[in-house]
Amino acid sequence: MSLQGKTILITGASAGIGRACALQLAQQGAHIIALGRRQEALDALAAALPAGQVRTLAGDLNDESFVQKIDALAPELDAFVNNAGVLRYAPILDLTPADNQWMFQTNVLAALRVTQGVARGMVHSKKRGHIVFMSSIAAREVYRLASVYCATKHALSALARSFRIELQGHGIKVTEVAPGMVDTEIRAGSTHPDVLASVATRKFKALTADEVAQAVVYALSAEPNCCPDLIELRPQGSA
Ligand SMILES: NC(=O)c1ccc[n+]([C@@H]2O[C@H](COP(=O)([O-])OP(=O)(O)OC[C@H]3O[C@@H](n4cnc5c(N)ncnc54)[C@H](OP(=O)(O)O)[C@@H]3O)[C@@H](O)[C@H]2O)c1
């Protein structure tokens, strides 16, 4: 299905996977609404695309007044890539209440709040649409040093499946894209020595953000009767 002229909102479009999705979806002719907190990074994304093909909106997804601005955009959306997320790897006994709160607040509660607003807009206006959840291999597996992050992605995956079940009657598709390790900035704040030692012994090469974005393009381009429910992507040799 052609994405030409479709309007697609992407959270976390200022960096990493979200930025790669914005670039590839724009290449397919979609109009992008790119979100992130860093206006300068969003401006750099806009500068990389033809004028008028991307609109940017900077703000924090944990700020209710910002999310209400997203709600207002919902009726014009054809698709939503629910991608923004954060991560801190550390031994479970070393994670602080602030770490736990930050990951659950952003990866679960903010993602849920934004998706509810977008989905209401899709249901009430066009009665169609497509929502992509960027979960993770961590949504189905639990691994050392990633306890709370894994818990947030398990929760996000449960929400994705719930949205799918409840929205299918409204003609809205829900896809979960679940990558393994991707080479982005997301692990920059995970500096615990155990994490650094673990990363140093890794025997595989991380996926690129572009490889994950290809899966998002595939999902959003699928024919109307075809619902890619779950796409898992792993780096070769990481199973
Ligand atoms: N990298 C991996 O190995 C990997 C693997 C599987 C799944 N994922 C998932 O993929 C998604 C994207 O991650 P990434 O690797 O591309 O990370 P990234 O490069 O760190 O990008 C994260 C994006 O989320 C935005 N963001 C974070 N907190 C936000 C907030 N409170 N309000 C608004 N925007 C916020 C950031 O924007 P600003 O900094 O401008 O606010 C940034 O654009 C995440 O959900 C992550 O869990 C990543």
The ligand as an SDF file (V2000), in Angstrom:
LIG
                    3D

 48 52  0  0  0  0  0  0  0  0999 V2000
   18.4450    0.8360   20.8210 N   0  0  0  0  0  0  0  0  0  0  0  0
   18.0460   -0.3950   21.1310 C   0  0  0  0  0  0  0  0  0  0  0  0
   18.8640   -1.3190   21.3500 O   0  0  0  0  0  0  0  0  0  0  0  0
   16.5810   -0.7170   21.1710 C   0  0  0  0  0  0  0  0  0  0  0  0
   16.1860   -2.0580   21.0650 C   0  0  0  0  0  0  0  0  0  0  0  0
   14.8440   -2.3750   21.1130 C   0  0  0  0  0  0  0  0  0  0  0  0
   13.9060   -1.3830   21.2680 C   0  0  0  0  0  0  0  0  0  0  0  0
   14.3100   -0.0860   21.3750 N   0  0  0  0  0  0  0  0  0  0  0  0
   13.2810    0.9330   21.5610 C   0  0  0  0  0  0  0  0  0  0  0  0
   13.2840    1.8170   20.4570 O   0  0  0  0  0  0  0  0  0  0  0  0
   12.7860    3.0940   20.8680 C   0  0  0  0  0  0  0  0  0  0  0  0
   13.7180    4.1720   20.3650 C   0  0  0  0  0  0  0  0  0  0  0  0
   14.9760    3.9820   20.9990 O   0  0  0  0  0  0  0  0  0  0  0  0
   16.3680    4.4270   20.3530 P   0  0  0  0  0  0  0  0  0  0  0  0
   17.2800    3.2830   20.5120 O   0  0  0  0  0  0  0  0  0  0  0  0
   16.1650    5.0330   19.0140 O   0  0  0  0  0  0  0  0  0  0  0  0
   16.7980    5.5190   21.4400 O   0  0  0  0  0  0  0  0  0  0  0  0
   17.3990    7.0010   21.3180 P   0  0  0  0  0  0  0  0  0  0  0  0
   18.3190    7.1100   20.1830 O   0  0  0  0  0  0  0  0  0  0  0  0
   17.8890    7.3070   22.6920 O   0  0  0  0  0  0  0  0  0  0  0  0
   16.0920    7.8560   21.0200 O   0  0  0  0  0  0  0  0  0  0  0  0
   15.0850    7.9800   21.9710 C   0  0  0  0  0  0  0  0  0  0  0  0
   14.0800    8.9990   21.4920 C   0  0  0  0  0  0  0  0  0  0  0  0
   13.0310    9.1080   22.4770 O   0  0  0  0  0  0  0  0  0  0  0  0
   12.8400   10.4820   22.7730 C   0  0  0  0  0  0  0  0  0  0  0  0
   12.3930   10.6360   24.1570 N   0  0  0  0  0  0  0  0  0  0  0  0
   12.8820   10.0160   25.2600 C   0  0  0  0  0  0  0  0  0  0  0  0
   12.2380   10.4440   26.3530 N   0  0  0  0  0  0  0  0  0  0  0  0
   11.3150   11.3390   25.9360 C   0  0  0  0  0  0  0  0  0  0  0  0
   10.3510   12.1200   26.6010 C   0  0  0  0  0  0  0  0  0  0  0  0
   10.1870   12.0970   27.9290 N   0  0  0  0  0  0  0  0  0  0  0  0
    9.5720   12.9540   25.8700 N   0  0  0  0  0  0  0  0  0  0  0  0
    9.7200   13.0100   24.5260 C   0  0  0  0  0  0  0  0  0  0  0  0
   10.6120   12.2860   23.8380 N   0  0  0  0  0  0  0  0  0  0  0  0
   11.4140   11.4730   24.5430 C   0  0  0  0  0  0  0  0  0  0  0  0
   14.1960   11.1130   22.5280 C   0  0  0  0  0  0  0  0  0  0  0  0
   14.0340   12.4690   22.1960 O   0  0  0  0  0  0  0  0  0  0  0  0
   14.7700   13.6820   22.9590 P   0  0  0  0  0  0  0  0  0  0  0  0
   16.0370   13.1470   23.5440 O   0  0  0  0  0  0  0  0  0  0  0  0
   14.9440   14.7320   21.9280 O   0  0  0  0  0  0  0  0  0  0  0  0
   13.7500   14.0060   23.9600 O   0  0  0  0  0  0  0  0  0  0  0  0
   14.6980   10.3650   21.3140 C   0  0  0  0  0  0  0  0  0  0  0  0
   14.1840   10.9340   20.1360 O   0  0  0  0  0  0  0  0  0  0  0  0
   12.6580    3.0120   22.3970 C   0  0  0  0  0  0  0  0  0  0  0  0
   11.3250    2.7760   22.7500 O   0  0  0  0  0  0  0  0  0  0  0  0
   13.5100    1.8300   22.7630 C   0  0  0  0  0  0  0  0  0  0  0  0
   13.0980    1.2230   23.9720 O   0  0  0  0  0  0  0  0  0  0  0  0
   15.6230    0.2770   21.3070 C   0  0  0  0  0  0  0  0  0  0  0  0
  1  2  1  0
  2  3  2  0
  2  4  1  0
  4  5  1  0
  4 48  2  0
  5  6  2  0
  6  7  1  0
  7  8  2  0
  8  9  1  0
  8 48  1  0
  9 10  1  0
  9 46  1  0
 10 11  1  0
 11 12  1  0
 11 44  1  0
 12 13  1  0
 13 14  1  0
 14 15  2  0
 14 16  1  0
 14 17  1  0
 17 18  1  0
 18 19  2  0
 18 20  1  0
 18 21  1  0
 21 22  1  0
 22 23  1  0
 23 24  1  0
 23 42  1  0
 24 25  1  0
 25 26  1  0
 25 36  1  0
 26 27  1  0
 26 35  1  0
 27 28  2  0
 28 29  1  0
 29 30  1  0
 29 35  2  0
 30 31  1  0
 30 32  2  0
 32 33  1  0
 33 34  2  0
 34 35  1  0
 36 37  1  0
 36 42  1  0
 37 38  1  0
 38 39  2  0
 38 40  1  0
 38 41  1  0
 42 43  1  0
 44 45  1  0
 44 46  1  0
 46 47  1  0
M  CHG  2   8   1  16  -1
M  END
$$$$
